[in-house]
Amino acid sequence: MHEEFTPEDIIRYAYREVTEEEKNRIETALPHRPDLRQMLEDIEALEGGMNAIKIEPHPTSVKIIIEESHDSSLHISNS
């Protein structure tokens, strides 16, 4: 019988958000659990793909945010 891990456990492991005890338990299980290894590989591949995507806001959006921020700061300062 093997220990159960949730997808969230493996995600937290991939992002180094587990305790040392959890890390040790997962690392002990990985060599014997192809399902966990596959899940980890999928998470790492998805993370790599997400990190490769570069999305820039539209210049008009940036301008509006800056203008609103400026207007808000003037309004607060004058109160």
Secondary structure, 3 states (H helix, E strand, C coil): CCCCCCHHHHHHHHCCCCCHHHHHHHHHHHHHCHHHHHHHHHHHHHHHHHHHCCCCCCHHHHHHHHHHHHHHHHHHHCC
